Amino acid sequence: MPLIIVTGFPTSGKSTRARQLHDYLAERIAATAADASKYRLHLISDDSLSISRDVYDLSPSAVPAHTRSANASEKDARAALYGAVKRVLSDRDFVILDGLNYIKGWRYQLHCEAKAVCTPNCTLQIGCSVDRARKVNEERLRKQQQQQQPDAGKPQEEEAAMAEGQTLEAYEPANWDNLVFRYEEPNPMTRWDSPLFTLVWDDDAAQTRKTFDDLWDALAGAGRPVVRPNQSTVQRGRDAGGDYLYVLDRETQDIVRRILEQQGVDGSDGGEVRIPLNSPGKEDMIVELPTGKKLGVPQLQRLRRAFIGLNRGGIGLEFVGNMAADGLRETFVRYLNDAFEKDE
């Protein structure tokens, strides 16, 4: 099921929209799924993991000189969020990640994680002007200062917000300005930010519902895309003789050995070396040795190492299927014949 990445300026209303989306999805799953119990819904955020706003503060006053790096705490926070997402992300889990998510490289990392488990992802951007978001943060700072005053008690608005499960934790002004400066807008033209949905501050309940409906149709409706993992991350098949790298080394070494033995028997250069295949019914491969030159161990091993280096990750061997021994033998024989032909 989808991974929904919520992003926007700090104090722009992301958490409010994320909770609204959580309630919408819970209602939609219960109403449309034949067996709603098989689907799970998760809302992951800094607050759910008890991550303080201070981890994003890179000002000299907040980051002592002896720390590992200026943004070590921020990296630790992202690692905690990434681990929380990875633990629950699957084809039966709806995951909402509520946070700044302001770095495009971070959003790309999350996109790759979703693709690895063959589930779609999208980005929900919360649109809010810088001035309005700044006023929200300033108001939270004011309420925090009132709370810290002796015998001040809690303001009624704060008590109401806490009763609703909301957080009023604010950012320090310098930290807030820095996060806004570093914010990288999502781009619908990039695959990791698309599909991109947007809610602005003034969107009413009807517009919000419409946006959520569009999001549901794109990711969980009848037109839900089929997600396939990157081929480079798919584990290659193994045959009975071992894994791919082992078979690659074994088969190429055997062909080199047969060439050297043939030259030792004939005592002359040139000729042909028959390379048998394991599959029944297949004809032997032929290595055509160069005339006028006897091949030595160093030259053959150099060609073998070059072939292994080119094909260590299976590059160019997609047609071989599961990289079985016969496919590797055929490919190495063609590689040697091409190399010998160029040397003539």
N, C-alpha and C positions, 0 to 999 in steps of 0.2 A: 504494500500500500504506500501512498505517497509520503515523501519527506517535504514538508512545507517550511521554507526558510523565511522568517519574518525579519525585515530589515528596515532601518530608518534612522533619523537623527536621534540622539539621546533625548529622553523626555518628550518624545513626539507622539506618545499614545500607543506604542507598540504592544505593551502588555495588555492594555484594555482590548485592543483588536484581537490579540491572540486568545484571550479568554472568550471573546465573542465567537471566534472561529471554533474554539474547542466545544462550546455549547452547541453551535450549529452542526458540527460533525457528529456529535453524540446523538443529536436528534435525527439527523439524516441516516446514520447507520441503523438506528433502531427502527426507522420507518421503512427503509428500502432493502435491508439485508434479510434474506430468508432465515439465516441463522446468525443473528447479531452477536451472539456470544463468541463466535470464532474470530471476530475482529476486536482489536484493542486500540485504544486511543491514548496518546501520551502528549503531555505538554512539558517541555524541557526549557528551562530558563536559568539565568543567573540566580534568581531568587529560589527556585526549586533546588538548586545545588549549593545554596548559601554562599554565593560568590559576591563579595563586596564590590561596590563601585570603585573603591580605591585601587583595585588591581589595574585599572586602566589609566591611572594617574602617572605620567612620566615626568612630572616637574622635578627639578633638583631637590626641592624641599621634601618631596614624597619618596624619592628613590635615593637611598644612601649610596655613597661612592663604593662601598664594599660589596654591593649586591652583584649577582652573577652577570646581569646585563640590565640595561635600562628598562626593558620590557619583559623581564623574566616572569614576573607575576602574571602578566597578560597572557603569555604563552602557556603558563600552567593552567590558567582559567580556560583557554581554548581547548587544551588537552582534556580537561575534565568534561567540557561540553561534548567534545568529539567522542570520548569514551561512553558517555551517557547515550548519545544517539546511536552509536554502533551496537550497543548492547541490545537495543530494542528494535532496531530497524529490520523489517522483514516484509514478506509479501502479505502478511496479515495484520500489520501494525500501521496505523496512521500516526505520524510523528510531527508535532509542531515544535520548531526550534525558535523560541522567542529570545531575541538578543539584538545587540548592535549589528553583528554580522556585516561590518562595514568594509572588510577587506575582500576584494574580488578573488584573491588567491584562496582565501578561506572558504568562500562559497564554492569555488571550483573543487576544493578538496571534498566538501560535503556532496557535491554532485557526483564525483567519482565513487564515493562510498555507496550512494544510492544505486548507481549503475552496476556496481559490483554485485549487489543482491537482486538485480533485475527489477527494481521498483522505480517509478517515476519520481521526479522532484519538481518543485516550482518555487518561485520567489514571490512573496507578498510584501510589497513596499508600502510603508506608511508615509504618506505625503503630509508634510507640515512645514510651514515657513520657519526660518531660523529664529525670527523674533518671537514667534508664539512659543516655540519650544524653549527658548531661553527664559521667557516669563514663567513657564511651568517650573523650570528648575529653580529659578529665583524664589518662587513661592514655597517650594519644598525646603529650600535652605532657610527661609524665614521661619517656617514651622519647626524645623529641627532646632534652630536657635532658641525658640520659645520653649521647646521641650527641655532644653538643657539648662534653662534658667531655674534657680532654686524656687521651689514652691509654686511653680508656674502652672503645673498640672498639664493635662493634654487638651489641646484644642478640640472642640466638638467635631470639626471636619476630619481631624486625624483619627478620632475614635470611630467615626463612621467608615472611613476608608479601611481601617484595620479590621472592622467587623466584616467587610466585604472581601477580605483577604488581599487587599491591595498593599503595595509598598510605597512609602513616601521617601525612600532613601534618595538623596540628591547627589549630584556631582559637584565637586569643587569647581568654581568658575573657570579656573585655568584649565582644569581637566576637561570640562565640558567644551570649551572653545577648541582645545586640541583635537578632541574626538570629531567635532564638526569639520575641522580643517582636514582631517585625515579620511573623512568619509568618501568612499568610492561608490558612486551611483551605479545601481544595477543596469545592465544593458540588455534589452530584449533580443539583440542580434547575436549574443553569445549563447552557446548551448547550455552553459551552466546557470544562467540567469533566466532562461525561458522554460516554460511560459511565465511571463511576468504579469502579475496582477497588482493593481494600485488602489489603495483606499486613502482618501484625504481626510483631514481633520473635520471638515464640515459635512461629510457624507452622512445622511440620515439612515434610519433603520432599513428603509426600502432599498436604497442604493447599496448599503452594506450587504443585504440579503442577495441582491442581484450579483454582486461580485463573488460572494461565496458560492452561489449557484454555478457561475461560470467556472470557478475553480474546481468544483465537484465534477462537472461535466467533462472538463479537460483531463482530469487525473483519475477519476474513479467511475466515470460514466461509461456508456456503450463505446464511446470513441477513445477509450483509454489506450495510450500508446503501448506497443510491445517493446520492452527495454531489453536489449542484449548487452552483456558485458563486453568490455574491450577484449579483442582476441589475444592481446599480449598478456592479459591477466588470466586467461583460461588455461588451466593445467593440461598439459599435453598427455596423451595416452601413453601407456607403457605396454611393452610386450613381455613375454615370459622370461626374456633374458635380462631384464633390468630396465632402468629408466633411460630416458632419451640420451643424456650425456654419456652414460656408460656404453650404450649400444653404438653411439657415434664413434667413440674412441675404439671400441672393440672391432667394429667392422672395417674401419679405415686401416687399422693396424694389420688386420688379416690380409687386406689387399696388398699393402706394401710388402708384407712377408712373402706372398705368392710371387710378386714381381721379382724380388731378390732371389728367391729359390729358382725361378725359371731362368734367370740370367746365369746363375751358378751352374745349372745343369747344361745349358747350351754352350756357355763359355763365349758367347758372342753378343753383339748388340743387335737391336732391331727385333722384329718378330712380333708375335702376339701372345698374350697371356689370357687364358680363359678363367673367368671369375664365375663360379657357380652360384646360383640363387637357391634359397631355401624352399620357396613355394613350388609345389609340383606343377609340371607343365610349362614352366617358364624356361626360356632358352638362356644359356650362359651369356654373360656379358663379356665383351672383348676389350682388353686394354692393348692399344697399338703402340708399341714401344718405338721411340725415335731411332732412325737409322744413323749409323756413323758415330754413335755416342753411347757408352755404357752408363747406365744410371747407378749412382752410388747411394749409400744410406743417407748422407746429409741432404742430398737434393730431394729424395723421396720424402724424408721426414719434414723437410721445409714445406713441401707442397701439402703434406697431410696436416701440418699445424695451421697453414693458411686456410685450408678448407674448414677445419674445426672452428677457427676464429670467425669465419664468415657465417657459419651455420650453428653456432653455439646456442642461439636462441631460436633456431628453426627458421631464420629469415630466408625467404626464397624457397622454402620447402613445403609450402602450404598444400601442394598437390599430393604430397606423400601420405596424407591422412594422419595416422597415429604415429608416424615416424618409425615404422617397423624396419627391421634389419634389411630386407630386400630393397626397400625404397632408398635407404642410405647408401647401399652398395651401388645401385644403379646411378645415383647422383654423383658419387665420388668417381666412378669410372668415367662418366662424361666429363667431369672436371679435369681428370688427368689427361684424357685424350685431347681436350682443348688446349691444355698447357703444353703438352708435347708437340702439338701441331704448330703452336706459335713459336716454339724454340727452333723448329726446322728452318 
